[in-house]
């Protein structure tokens, strides 16, 4: 009986993980669109003002959801790194096609 409870809780975690990855995939699609826009308008990928804003935004969200800011900061550093990589990749692929 106790293992059934644990299995059910783990199943719920798996479902949430699936939702998280779905959201990350959706985010990456928007990141690709941002990269295309930046390329079309000759805007640099890295935007220090945007990143400063996001740092403060994520700090507020971590407090709102009562999550460790250290954890949230590390998580979004990885997400932002992947976002920049995606945007640079799009620029490089476009340059290769010219």
C-alpha positions in Angstrom: 0.0 0.0 0.0 2.8 2.5 0.9 4.5 1.8 -2.4 1.3 2.6 -4.3 1.3 6.0 -2.7 4.9 6.6 -3.6 4.3 5.3 -7.2 1.4 7.7 -7.5 3.4 10.6 -6.3 6.2 9.7 -8.7 3.7 9.5 -11.5 2.5 13.0 -10.7 6.2 14.2 -10.8 6.6 12.6 -14.2 3.5 14.4 -15.5 4.8 17.7 -14.2 8.2 17.0 -15.8 6.5 16.4 -19.1 4.7 19.7 -18.8 7.9 21.5 -17.9 9.6 20.1 -21.0 6.6 21.0 -23.2 6.9 24.6 -21.9 10.6 24.7 -22.5 10.0 23.5 -26.1 7.4 26.2 -26.6 9.8 28.8 -25.1 12.5 27.7 -27.5 10.2 28.2 -30.5 9.6 31.8 -29.4 13.4 32.2 -28.9 13.9 31.1 -32.5 11.4 33.8 -33.6 13.2 36.4 -31.5 16.5 35.4 -33.1 14.9 35.8 -36.6 13.6 39.2 -35.7 16.9 40.3 -34.3 18.7 39.1 -37.4 16.2 40.9 -39.7 16.6 44.1 -37.8 20.4 43.8 -37.2 20.0 43.6 -33.4 22.7 41.8 -31.3 21.7 38.5 -29.6 23.1 39.5 -26.2 21.1 42.3 -24.5 22.5 43.2 -21.1 19.5 45.3 -20.2 17.1 42.4 -21.0 19.3 40.0 -18.9 19.4 42.5 -16.0 15.6 42.7 -16.2 15.2 38.9 -16.3 17.5 38.6 -13.3 15.2 40.9 -11.2 12.1 39.3 -12.7 13.3 35.8 -11.8 14.2 37.0 -8.3 10.7 38.2 -7.8 9.2 35.0 -9.1 11.4 32.9 -6.9 10.0 34.8 -3.9 6.5 34.6 -5.2 6.7 30.8 -5.5 8.8 30.4 -2.4 11.7 28.8 -4.3 15.4 29.1 -3.7 16.7 32.1 -5.7 20.0 30.3 -6.1 18.2 27.4 -7.7 16.1 29.6 -10.0 19.1 31.7 -10.9 21.1 28.6 -11.9 18.1 27.2 -13.8 17.6 30.4 -15.8 21.3 30.8 -16.5 21.1 27.5 -18.3 17.9 28.4 -20.1 19.3 31.8 -21.2 22.5 30.2 -22.3 20.5 27.8 -24.5 18.4 30.7 -25.8 21.5 32.6 -26.9 23.0 29.5 -28.5 19.7 29.0 -30.4 19.7 32.6 -31.6 23.4 32.5 -32.6 22.8 29.1 -34.4 20.0 30.7 -36.4 22.2 33.6 -37.4 25.1 31.3 -38.4 22.7 29.1 -40.5 21.4 32.1 -42.2 24.9 33.3 -43.0 25.8 29.9 -44.4 22.8 30.1 -46.8 24.0 33.5 -48.2 
